[in-house]
Amino acid sequence: MNIRNRDARHVTALLLSTALCGGFPGIAGAQTAGDPTNPQTWKTPEYLAQWGLETIHAADAYAKGVDGSGVLVGVVDSGVTPGIRELIGQVAGGHDYVTGSPVAVDPIGHGTGVASIIAGNRDGIGMHGVAPGAKIVNARIFDSDGFLALDDAIIGQAWSGLLDQGVRIINNSWGDENPITDSTVAEIERDIPNQLAASRAAVDRGALMIFGNGNEYRDQPSVEAGLPYLFPELERGWLAVTAVGPGYIPDYANRCGIAMNWCLAAPGGGDWEFDEEHPEDPILVAAPDGAAMPWSTARPSPCRMWRERPRWSRRCFPT
């Protein structure tokens, strides 16, 4: 089998719609005028700027007092920029596993965008996150060039560190570009033993591990998202996510396929960069400079150059 290197991809889907389903009390009440038990109160211009919020009926959850308050969400990514407006007060610590420092930085901007989708401030400006009452715990694993060895022990260290801090929802917006159906149990056990062991340990400790299905126009999810297909013991703690656009399924989004029993479809932006028919499809995220900018999981990775390297040797992280 001609096995290629896998490049990572970001998933800007509103992954943490799951955080709104736990019945957590409390409301992030900034910029709320009117009856807080009425969903219409929550449909501010800031809310409506992010079309995905209305798609998942987030206002109905907010009106019931559910906005993620009391929830810690681990973002295992390129880091976060905590000082920007959308994330002020939203980052509850964490660790930079690249530098070994507790200081949060994000030289790429990807983790910052993901964090803002999850828990961006509801402050009446720009956009806000799905669960503005939640707090982000940072776990940086990608270097300044956006690379990571595929079986690097840093992944397990990050997951374990988050669990030690009480985090049980762990978002991983990266993954392997080939489908899980192209792999075997023996290959996984041989080639990514550290990641497999860390996956089992995280699930055993009660984590919900969230992975994007990938953006390769396929009928099956990526290796990470589909791992329970080969290792069923992981299914109880796994959530694969595919993207939908407003009213249609974008071509780029890998389907749930064999992951149908642990897969969620969530707003992730359409083909807006390449499809003139759908010009209003991007998800808004916070840029490192604090501005809101459009983002799409369909964006091509500048890291395709790494594809011909041996399988599992590197991850390539798009910007």
C-alpha positions, 0 to 999 in steps of 0.5 A, spaced: 500 500 500 502 506 498 501 510 504 502 517 504 504 522 510 498 525 513 497 533 514 493 536 519 487 540 518 483 545 522 475 544 524 472 550 525 465 547 526 461 549 532 464 543 535 462 545 542 454 545 541 455 539 546 457 543 551 450 546 551 447 539 552 449 538 559 444 542 563 449 546 566 446 552 570 448 560 569 448 565 564 453 569 561 449 575 561 453 581 558 449 585 553 442 581 555 436 586 555 429 583 555 426 577 558 432 572 559 427 566 558 425 568 552 430 566 546 428 572 542 432 576 547 438 572 545 438 574 538 442 580 538 446 582 532 452 579 535 449 572 535 446 573 528 453 574 525 454 567 527 449 563 522 451 557 526 448 559 532 441 560 530 442 553 526 443 549 532 438 553 536 443 556 541 438 561 543 433 556 546 439 553 550 441 560 553 433 562 555 433 555 559 440 558 562 444 553 559 451 556 556 456 552 558 457 556 565 461 551 569 464 547 564 472 547 562 474 545 555 481 543 553 483 546 546 489 542 544 492 546 538 497 551 536 496 555 543 491 561 544 492 569 545 488 570 551 489 578 551 484 579 545 477 582 546 473 575 545 478 571 550 479 576 555 477 572 562 475 566 558 482 562 558 482 559 565 490 557 565 493 551 561 500 549 559 505 550 553 507 543 551 512 546 546 516 551 550 514 548 557 511 554 559 504 556 563 504 562 559 499 562 553 501 564 546 499 562 539 504 564 533 499 561 528 492 563 530 489 557 529 488 555 536 485 562 538 480 561 532 478 555 535 477 557 542 473 563 540 468 559 536 467 555 543 467 560 548 468 567 545 465 573 549 458 575 549 460 583 549 456 586 543 461 586 538 463 582 533 461 575 534 461 570 540 462 563 542 457 557 542 458 557 550 460 563 552 459 561 559 465 556 558 472 557 560 478 555 555 484 551 558 490 551 553 494 546 551 499 548 546 502 542 542 504 545 535 510 549 534 511 555 531 511 552 524 505 548 525 508 541 525 508 536 530 511 529 529 505 524 529 506 519 535 509 525 539 508 523 546 507 531 547 499 529 545 498 524 551 502 529 555 497 535 553 491 530 554 493 528 561 495 535 563 488 537 562 485 531 565 489 533 571 486 540 571 479 537 571 477 538 564 473 533 561 471 536 554 478 536 550 477 539 543 482 536 537 481 540 531 487 537 527 488 530 524 490 525 519 488 526 512 487 519 510 481 515 512 481 510 518 478 505 513 485 505 510 488 503 516 489 496 520 489 495 527 496 492 526 498 499 523 495 503 528 499 499 534 505 499 530 506 506 528 502 510 533 503 506 539 503 513 544 497 516 541 493 510 542 495 509 549 494 516 550 487 515 547 485 509 551 488 513 558 483 519 556 477 515 555 478 511 561 479 517 565 472 520 563 474 524 557 470 526 551 475 526 546 472 531 540 476 530 533 474 533 526 472 528 520 477 532 516 476 536 509 478 531 504 472 530 500 471 523 503 466 518 505 469 516 511 472 520 517 480 521 518 484 516 523 483 520 529 476 521 528 474 514 526 479 510 531 473 507 535 472 503 528 478 499 530 478 500 537 471 499 540 473 501 547 474 508 545 467 509 542 464 511 549 469 517 550 469 519 542 466 524 538 467 525 531 464 531 527 463 533 520 461 540 517 455 543 514 453 549 511 447 553 512 442 549 509 447 544 505 452 539 506 459 542 503 463 537 498 469 538 502 467 535 509 468 528 510 462 524 512 461 520 518 461 513 514 463 508 519 463 513 525 455 514 524 454 512 532 459 517 535 459 522 529 455 529 530 454 534 524 455 541 526 456 548 522 463 549 520 462 553 514 461 552 507 465 552 500 465 560 500 472 561 498 471 557 492 463 557 491 460 563 488 453 560 489 454 560 497 458 567 499 455 568 506 457 561 509 464 562 513 464 561 520 467 567 524 473 567 529 477 571 533 483 573 529 490 574 533 489 581 533 482 581 536 478 582 529 473 577 527 474 574 521 471 569 516 474 562 516 472 555 513 474 548 513 475 548 506 481 552 506 487 548 503 493 547 507 499 550 505 502 544 508 501 539 502 508 539 500 509 534 506 504 529 503 510 524 500 514 523 506 513 517 510 507 515 513 506 518 520 512 522 520 510 529 521 503 532 522 502 538 517 498 544 520 494 549 516 494 556 517 
